[in-house]
Amino acid sequence: MESWQKLLSGSVVKVEDLPFLPDTSEEYREKLRKVSEIYPIRINGYFKEQIKSQGDPLWMQVVPTLEELDDFLSDEELLEPDPLNEEEDMPVPELVHRYPDRVLLMVNNQCPIICRFCTRKRKIGFPGVVTRETLRQGIEYIRTHTEVRDVILSGGDPLLVPDKELDRILSELRAIPHLELIRIGTRVPGTLPQRITDDLLEILKKYHPLYFNMHFNHPAEITPEVEAACNRLADIGIPLGSQTVLLKGVNDNSETMKELFHKLLKIRVKPYYLYQADMTMGTDHFRTQVEKGLDIIRDLAGHTSGMGVPYFVIDAPGGGGKVRLLPDSVIEYNEDEVIVKNYEGKVFRYPQPKVNGDKKKYFSPSSPVPEPDACTMTA
Ligand SMILES: *Cc1c(COP(=O)(O)O)cnc(C)c1O
């Protein structure tokens, strides 16, 4: 088996080496080169092997197209380099403190692949963003802010940090008494599974409770190598979760999502979030209507294992944080009753307990629970 370092150093980073280009003319390549100057390219050797044809779901995620540049050049003011306003929520460089009790710490800005739809397109793949000094300040911030009980290591991808350095970061964090949880946000297990080495597992094992938030977008990403990597992580006791970005042309249909979430559960990964695509400059062509995500959740919830249905969220533009969206399950809601709709579209009435202790109402024959159909009239 080739080492992960070799697979990574052998990454496609130049337009010349991109697989399955739709147009091989020099003119087209020149335009793509402009795209790659703004938004770098990286496709590691393992991931490149998994791409089977032009436009397949893996190809779409990593091969640049001219649409990225169109977005950049257009007057479309809706799209921004930093749509979630992360830079404004950084009390120290490269640490986002948005929610009361948890922070996101960027520990590097390199990734095993560079996703064309990346929310942090503004900074991923460029040298010098995350440094020893920003990391030191980030850890110091957590140490001095006792309200922080949960840290998400992100970037970039924390698992591209060399073993020794990662060990040092994790041990410094673990030594902070008020920090209860460490989460690692990573696309490595699904895109460079060779990185999950015995040595890495030995390091990770020392820092429980350690959670993994991985990133999977399509069932084709779950290869035998990926399955083995996830099993090894699960075997050392790391709870595994996954987040998925809803992407036009990649996974914007219920069948694909269902297959993805079923496959994840089989490799002991819990689908956690399904993201509506952010309004990031250079990624507009991946965005879907919000209804699409709601439709997908509607098609899954109740129809399949509840564990396999992630929260569908919009990360609110401007830094509002994640907002969960649900297809309408509450039809009516007042102090007496709640009228709900189940996954089959059937309607049910749930009587509320009486606030002032007047329970009689609900046992009285004069107010029988109506037949489900009768409830629809109140809707
Ligand atoms: C998503 C996110 C978190 C973690 O959110 P959870 O809902 O707890 O998983 C924390 N900080 C930032 C900035 C985030 O974007």
PDBQT file of the ligand as one rigid body, heavy atoms in Angstrom, charges set to zero:
ROOT
HETATM    1  C1  LIG A 401     -20.848  24.099  13.272  1.00  0.00    +0.000 C 
HETATM    2  C2  LIG A 401     -20.072  24.926  14.165  1.00  0.00    +0.000 A 
HETATM    3  C3  LIG A 401     -19.879  24.555  15.507  1.00  0.00    +0.000 A 
HETATM    4  C4  LIG A 401     -20.448  23.274  16.084  1.00  0.00    +0.000 C 
HETATM    5  O1  LIG A 401     -21.821  23.217  16.028  1.00  0.00    +0.000 OA
HETATM    6  P1  LIG A 401     -22.604  21.978  16.638  1.00  0.00    +0.000 P 
HETATM    7  O2  LIG A 401     -24.022  22.252  16.286  1.00  0.00    +0.000 OA
HETATM    8  O3  LIG A 401     -22.334  21.956  18.096  1.00  0.00    +0.000 OA
HETATM    9  O4  LIG A 401     -22.069  20.739  15.969  1.00  0.00    +0.000 OA
HETATM   10  C5  LIG A 401     -19.150  25.394  16.322  1.00  0.00    +0.000 A 
HETATM   11  N1  LIG A 401     -18.630  26.547  15.860  1.00  0.00    +0.000 NA
HETATM   12  C6  LIG A 401     -18.805  26.929  14.581  1.00  0.00    +0.000 A 
HETATM   13  C7  LIG A 401     -18.240  28.233  14.143  1.00  0.00    +0.000 C 
HETATM   14  C8  LIG A 401     -19.514  26.133  13.683  1.00  0.00    +0.000 A 
HETATM   15  O5  LIG A 401     -19.664  26.523  12.419  1.00  0.00    +0.000 OA
ENDROOT
TORSDOF 0
